[in-house]
């Protein structure tokens, strides 16, 4: 047993670190969500921010867009030219994906400053890509509503998770301490 622990020490360290960071960040995020109930920003600040930024980008692209609180569920409705096309729910704000990304980066940590900067830069890239994803998805649903299922459940999740995977690969191969071995 001891020889197995020694042999797989780095794997065990990765798993424990990943789960610890993921657990702490997820608990922190859940506390944030619980504290957001009844706040000025509906359904929570980050989801509201994503919806408002999506709205600004859609208007910047020439669409007459607006967002409004959904009356029956904790989400924001995206309306393009008077047509309700999509909703932004808590899961659309990319925070869960960023938590997953950061947990992996910390579990494969490099130098402290490099890990911190790459984690911040990667989080910003994921957030920005997620905004672009929601804008393109909204425009796609406006023009091609019959493609809702493939757009929402196949193409756009594949793109966002593909981006995270590429960021992980760059991290492991160029910046983490594991790439120096």
C-alpha positions in Angstrom: 0.0 0.0 0.0 2.8 2.4 0.9 4.6 1.8 -2.3 1.4 2.6 -4.2 1.0 5.8 -2.3 4.6 6.8 -3.1 4.3 5.7 -6.7 1.1 7.7 -7.3 1.9 10.6 -4.9 1.7 13.3 -7.6 -1.7 11.9 -8.9 -3.1 11.8 -5.4 -1.8 15.3 -4.7 -3.5 16.5 -7.9 -6.8 14.9 -7.0 -6.8 16.1 -3.4 -5.8 19.6 -4.4 -8.3 19.8 -7.3 -11.2 18.6 -5.0 -10.2 20.9 -2.2 -10.0 24.0 -4.4 -13.2 23.0 -6.3 -15.0 22.4 -2.9 -13.9 25.7 -1.4 -14.8 27.8 -4.5 -18.1 26.0 -5.0 -19.1 26.5 -1.3 -18.1 30.2 -1.6 -20.1 30.6 -4.8 -23.1 28.9 -3.2 -22.9 31.3 -0.2 -22.8 34.2 -2.7 -25.9 32.8 -4.4 -27.7 32.4 -1.1 -26.8 35.9 -0.1 -28.0 37.3 -3.4 -31.7 36.5 -2.8 -33.7 39.7 -2.7 -30.8 41.8 -3.8 -31.0 44.8 -6.1 -29.7 42.7 -9.0 -32.0 39.9 -10.1 -31.5 37.0 -9.9 -28.0 37.7 -8.7 -25.4 40.3 -9.6 -23.2 38.2 -11.9 -26.1 36.7 -13.9 -27.7 40.1 -14.2 -24.3 41.5 -15.3 -24.0 38.8 -18.0 -27.5 39.6 -19.2 -26.9 43.4 -19.3 -23.6 42.9 -21.1 -25.2 40.6 -23.6 -27.9 43.2 -24.2 -25.2 45.9 -24.8 -23.4 43.7 -27.3 -26.6 42.8 -29.1 -27.5 46.5 -29.4 -23.9 47.2 -30.5 -24.4 44.7 -33.3 -27.5 46.7 -34.5 -30.2 44.6 -32.9 -33.0 46.2 -30.9 -32.4 44.2 -27.8 -33.5 44.4 -24.2 -33.4 42.2 -21.1 -36.0 41.9 -18.4 -36.5 39.9 -15.3 -38.4 36.6 -16.0 -41.7 36.7 -14.1 -41.8 33.0 -13.3 -38.2 31.9 -12.7 -34.9 33.4 -11.5 -33.6 34.4 -14.9 -33.3 37.3 -17.3 -35.2 37.2 -20.6 -33.3 38.3 -23.8 -35.6 40.0 -26.2 -34.5 40.9 -29.8 -36.8 43.1 -31.9 -39.7 42.4 -29.6 -39.2 38.6 -29.8 -38.3 36.6 -26.6 -35.4 34.4 -27.8 -33.5 33.2 -24.7 -33.0 33.5 -21.0 -29.9 33.9 -18.9 -30.0 31.7 -15.9 -27.4 31.4 -13.1 -25.7 28.6 -15.0 -25.1 31.0 -18.0 -22.8 33.3 -16.1 -19.7 31.0 -16.6 -18.8 31.0 -12.9 -19.1 27.2 -12.5 -16.9 26.8 -15.5 -14.4 29.3 -14.2 -14.4 27.4 -10.8 -13.6 24.1 -12.7 -10.8 25.9 -14.7 -9.2 27.5 -11.6 -9.4 24.2 -9.7 -7.4 22.5 -12.4 -4.9 25.3 -12.7 -4.2 25.3 -9.0 -4.0 21.5 -8.9 -1.3 21.8 -11.6 0.2 24.9 -10.0 3.3 26.6 -11.4 5.0 29.5 -9.8 2.7 31.5 -7.6 2.7 34.6 -9.8 2.3 32.7 -13.0 -0.5 30.6 -11.6 -2.3 33.7 -10.3 -1.9 35.7 -13.6 -2.8 32.7 -15.8 -5.8 32.0 -13.6 -7.0 35.6 -13.8 -6.3 35.8 -17.6 -8.0 32.4 -18.2 -11.0 33.4 -16.2 -11.4 36.7 -18.2 -11.1 34.7 -21.4 -13.7 32.2 -20.4 -16.0 35.0 -19.2 -15.6 37.0 -22.4 -16.0 33.9 -24.6 -19.1 33.0 -22.7 -20.6 36.5 -23.4 -19.8 36.1 -27.1 -21.4 32.6 -26.9 -24.6 34.0 -25.4 -24.8 36.8 -28.0 -24.2 34.4 -30.9 -26.7 31.9 -29.4 -29.3 34.7 -29.0 -28.8 35.8 -32.6 -29.0 32.2 -33.8 -32.2 31.6 -31.9 -33.7 34.8 -33.3 -32.9 33.9 -36.9 -33.1 30.0 -36.6 -35.4 29.1 -33.7 -35.9 25.6 -35.1 -32.2 25.0 -34.4 -32.5 25.6 -30.7 -31.7 22.1 -29.5 -28.4 21.7 -31.5 -27.3 25.3 -30.8 -27.9 25.2 -27.1 -27.1 21.6 -26.2 -24.3 20.6 -28.7 -22.5 23.4 -30.5 -22.2 26.1 -27.8 -21.3 23.8 -24.9 -18.7 22.2 -27.1 -17.2 25.6 -27.8 -17.0 26.8 -24.2 -15.7 23.5 -22.9 -13.3 23.3 -25.8 -11.9 26.7 -24.9 -11.4 25.6 -21.3 -9.7 22.4 -22.5 -7.3 24.5 -24.7 -6.5 26.8 -21.8 -5.7 23.7 -19.7 -3.5 22.3 -22.3 -1.6 25.5 -22.7 -1.2 25.7 -18.9 0.1 22.1 -18.5 2.4 22.3 -21.4 3.9 25.8 -20.9 3.4 27.1 -17.4 2.8 24.5 -14.7 5.6 23.0 -12.7 4.7 19.6 -14.3 5.9 21.0 -17.7 9.3 21.7 -16.2 9.9 18.1 -15.2 
